[in-house]
Amino acid sequence: MSRHLQSYVGFAGAGIVGEYNAYPDLKEYIDANVYPNGTALIKDIQDNKCILQVVLNYSGKDVFSLFKVKDPLSAPVVQNRLNQNILGNDGSTLSVKTIMYHSDKDDIIPFEDAQKYATEQCARGASINFVADSGQNHIGEELNRATDLGKWIDAFHKGTADSACK
C-alpha cells in the first residue's frame, strides 16, 4: 500500500471484510493465507464498527503484513473479485439520482477516475450531478460538503434534487 494511503488503511480493511463476507472463494483464500493478527482484524471490523472507527483504529497499519504470502493481491481469486468489483466495470447504469462531490486533491480516490465514472454513467443515461471542488483531501471534502449533502438528500426525498449531468 502506498505510504500516503497508510493513514486510510482502515478503508482497505473494511473492503477486505466486505469481500470476505460476500464471496466464499475469497474467504477461503484469506483464511488460508492470513496470520492470526489478520484473523483478529477481520473479526474486529465485523463487530459492527463504523468506517470512521475502522479508519482511526487501523491508521498506519501495514495491511500486507497480515498475510503469509508476499503479494496477496496477485492471486487469481483476488484479481477476479477486484476486477469484478471495480466501480462501473459491470456495465450497469445507476438508476437513482446521484450527487458526487469530489476534490481535485482527493488523496484516496483519484479525481480523474471519479470524473470519468460520472461522465460514463451520464453517457449511459444516469442522472449524476458531479460537483468538482479544489484543494481538499478526501476527509476534508467530506467534512466541507456534509451540510450540502444533507440538503441534497432532503431535496432528493422531496423530488427536487438537482442530479442533472454537468
C-alpha positions in Angstrom: 0.0 0.0 0.0 1.4 3.4 -0.9 2.8 5.4 2.0 0.4 8.2 1.5 -2.5 5.8 2.0 -1.4 4.2 5.2 -3.5 6.7 7.2 -6.5 5.2 5.5 -5.7 1.5 5.7 -8.9 1.0 7.5 -10.7 1.5 4.2 -8.8 -1.4 2.9 -9.6 -3.4 6.0 -13.3 -2.7 5.6 -13.1 -3.6 1.9 -11.4 -6.8 2.7 -14.0 -7.7 5.2 -16.8 -6.8 2.8 -15.4 -9.1 0.1 -14.6 -11.8 2.7 -18.2 -11.8 3.8 -19.6 -11.7 0.2 -17.5 -14.3 -1.6 -16.9 -17.8 -0.2 -13.9 -18.4 -2.5 -12.2 -15.2 -1.3 -13.0 -16.1 2.3 -11.3 -19.5 1.8 -8.2 -17.8 0.2 -8.0 -15.2 3.0 -8.5 -17.8 5.8 -5.7 -19.9 4.3 -3.2 -17.0 3.8 -3.7 -14.7 6.8 -1.8 -14.7 10.0 -3.7 -14.7 13.4 -3.5 -10.9 13.6 -5.2 -10.7 10.3 -8.0 -13.0 11.5 -8.3 -10.8 14.6 -8.6 -7.7 12.4 -11.4 -9.3 10.3 -13.3 -10.3 13.5 -12.8 -6.8 14.9 -14.1 -5.0 11.8 -17.0 -7.4 11.6 -18.1 -6.3 15.1 -20.4 -3.5 13.8 -17.7 -0.8 13.5 -18.5 2.3 11.6 -16.0 3.3 8.9 -14.6 6.2 10.9 -13.8 3.8 13.8 -12.1 1.4 11.4 -10.0 4.1 9.7 -8.9 5.6 13.1 -8.2 2.2 14.7 -6.0 0.9 11.8 -4.3 4.1 10.7 -0.7 3.4 9.7 -1.1 -0.4 9.8 0.6 -2.3 7.1 -2.3 -4.4 5.7 0.1 -6.6 3.7 1.9 -7.7 6.9 -1.3 -9.6 7.9 -0.8 -12.1 5.0 1.6 -15.1 4.8 2.1 -14.5 1.1 4.2 -11.8 -0.3 1.7 -10.3 -2.8 -1.8 -11.3 -1.7 -3.4 -9.2 -4.4 -1.8 -11.2 -7.2 -3.7 -14.4 -6.5 -6.2 -15.2 -9.3 -9.2 -15.4 -6.9 -8.3 -11.9 -5.6 -7.7 -10.5 -9.1 -11.1 -11.9 -10.3 -13.0 -10.3 -7.4 -11.2 -7.0 -7.6 -11.9 -6.7 -11.4 -15.5 -7.7 -10.8 -16.0 -5.0 -8.2 -14.3 -2.0 -9.8 -17.0 0.6 -9.9 -18.6 0.7 -13.3 -16.8 -2.5 -14.6 -20.1 -4.4 -14.8 -21.5 -2.0 -17.4 -24.5 -1.2 -15.2 -26.1 2.2 -15.1 -27.1 4.0 -11.9 -30.9 4.0 -11.7 -31.2 6.6 -8.9 -30.4 10.3 -8.9 -26.9 10.8 -7.6 -24.7 13.6 -6.5 -20.9 13.3 -6.4 -18.7 15.8 -4.6 -15.1 15.3 -5.5 -11.9 17.4 -5.0 -9.0 17.6 -7.4 -6.7 16.9 -4.3 -8.5 13.7 -3.1 -5.8 11.6 -1.6 -7.8 8.3 -1.8 -9.9 8.3 -5.0 -8.2 9.9 -7.9 -10.2 12.9 -9.2 -9.8 11.7 -12.8 -11.3 8.3 -12.0 -14.3 9.7 -10.3 -14.9 12.2 -13.1 -14.5 9.5 -15.7 -17.0 7.3 -13.9 -19.6 10.2 -13.7 -19.1 11.0 -17.4 -19.5 7.4 -18.4 -22.6 7.0 -16.3 -24.1 10.2 -17.7 -23.4 8.9 -21.3 -25.4 5.8 -20.4 -28.4 7.8 -19.2 -27.7 8.1 -15.4 -28.5 11.3 -13.6 -25.4 12.4 -11.8 -24.6 15.9 -10.6 -20.8 15.8 -10.4 -19.5 18.7 -8.3 -15.8 19.4 -8.7 -14.1 21.2 -5.9 -10.5 22.2 -5.4 -7.9 21.9 -2.7 -9.5 19.4 -0.2 -8.2 15.9 0.6 -10.8 13.1 0.9 -11.8 13.7 4.5 -11.7 17.5 4.1 -14.1 17.2 1.1 -16.4 15.0 3.1 -16.5 17.4 6.1 -16.8 20.5 4.0 -19.7 19.1 1.9 -21.6 17.4 4.7 -24.2 20.1 5.1 -24.6 20.4 1.3 -25.1 16.7 1.1 -27.7 16.7 3.8 -29.6 19.4 1.9 -29.3 17.4 -1.3 -30.6 14.3 0.4 -33.5 16.2 1.8 -34.3 17.6 -1.7 -33.9 14.1 -3.2 -36.7 12.8 -0.8 -38.9 15.8 -1.9 -38.2 15.0 -5.5 -36.4 18.3 -6.2 -32.8 17.3 -6.1 -30.5 18.6 -8.9 -29.0 15.5 -10.5 -28.5 16.8 -14.0 -25.3 15.6 -15.6 -23.0 18.6 -15.8 
